[in-house]
Amino acid sequence: MYNKFIEDIGNQGVLLDNVAKDANAYLSDIEARRVSTTFEETKLKELCEDGIGAQKAIEAFKQQYEPFMQANVGPRYFAYVIGGTTPAALAADWYTSLYDQDAFGYVGTVDRQIEKEATNMLRELINLPKEHVGAFVSGATMANMAGLAVARQWAAKKSGYNASEDGIYGMPAPDIASGTAHGATFKALSMLGMGRKKLTKIQTLEGREAVDIEELELYLDNRENSKPLIYIANVGTANSGDYDDLQAILKLKKQYGFYLHIDAAFVGIAACSQNFEEYFSGWGEADSITADTHKWLNTPYDGAILFTRHPQYLYDVFNNGTCNTGVIPETASCHSFTPEGSRRLRALPVWMSLTAYGKNGYRDIVDRNVEACKYYGELIEKSDYFKLLNQVRTNVCCFTLNKQDLSMAEMELFLKMLQEDGITFSNACDYFGVPAMRVCVCNYRTEKQHMKEAFDSIQKCAQRFFGQ
């Protein structure tokens, strides 16, 4: 055995203890750390002939890269919709790496039981009926791809085809429509061979990212109804956290018979809160639904789940067989319902965190985050330096600098100032042609005091920006 392996096996306990100490120090100091950093790329390191061992490798990482790690698990990081990581979820993620299970989900393996329990608990958390089956994937892109793969299979059957067996080349293209679809949807359509340009954008309500139901109904009335239609509803849009009127869309679904896919990557976990029941009432009637676990569920990157009422179509697309028998065997493995064969046990952090905190814990996260985001919106409205662009309905606040003819380059310059200040971090976005920034609150640690600290930082940067 190579000598460095022998040394590190003998020293493994010390190595892991040191990592645990580093982790505890990092998390204990998370509120004081710079939220954002700037790293200047250097010449790439070449692979050495003889290794230096784990301890020296750790020391090299801590010296070269650790100071530049962003504190995106902290309470004032509002960019890219990254939730925190609950203590239970972090512990589970360590266990996931420790045991390194190949989470194929075969009968007789413990990972199968964990995944099924995690799926059931998550389904119960967001109030979906039992006919929805769940499949864990890596994130919103793969979740939407899996959901739209199910939709493609549904559309193919409507046209007398089997897309998973015969391909899509002779299949009539279904219609695809949405209001404010996320970029992950377009990527999914590209990967599935359905085409980014095939999506028809339905007009949204004035000043909002929610679809205009009258415009949707007009579209439905003027299309060939015998042609399959895949409609993508959005619950939690990227720029403003807006949501489509699901009850109205479900009524149209019954009338027109289209396939309904709901992209709820951002806001789906809010279905656990009684304060948002009206947003989600009846949403189990949808054909497929996506929700990210590394956002509002506060489990580590990466993770998402697809729920669908069509397990047969899901199995048709993703089973490992050379041909499809048309029947789901009782022994079907978990990975026969997902794009990936080799799979990390993403279900364990979900299982651990849901077990640790239950429905009330997640209701608390959702309700506190929304309250904190609304408070932030109030601070923005009172400032002379900013203009609020959206009504804060969920956990996203979208606003811009109060400057006429503001350019995106100027917005990026302002965000660079904010990044250098290091207290908080936000994204740039385009909100109906207006260069803007958004704050998304989805961290279990975040309280109103953190919103005030973040606001004080952007207020200070705005004074610099306007030369005051």
Buried (B, 14 or more C-beta within 10 A) or exposed (E): EEEBEEEBEEBEEEBEEBEEEEEEEBBEEBBEBBBBBEEEEEEEEEEEEEBEBBBEEBBEEEEEEEEEBBBBBBBBBBBEBBBBBBBBBBBBBBBBEEEEBBBBBBEEBEBBEBBBBBBBBBBEBBBBEEEBBBBBBBBBBBBBBBBBBBBBBBBBBBBEBBBBEEEBEEBEBBBBBBBBBBEBBBBBBEBBEBEEEBBEEBEBBEEBBBBBBEBBBEBBEEBEEEBBBBBBBBBBBBBBBBBBBBBBBBBBBEEBEBBBBBBBBBBBBBBBBEEBEEBBEEBBEBBBBBBBBBBBBBBBBBBBBBBBBBBBBBBBBBBEEEEBEEEBEEEBBBBBBBBBEEBBBBBBBBBBBBEBBEBEBBBBBBBBBBBBBBBBBBBBEEBEBBBBBBBBBBBBBBBBBEBEEBEEEBBEEBBEBBBEBBBBBBBBBEBBEBBBBBBBBBBBBBBBEBBBBBBBBBBBBBEEBEEE
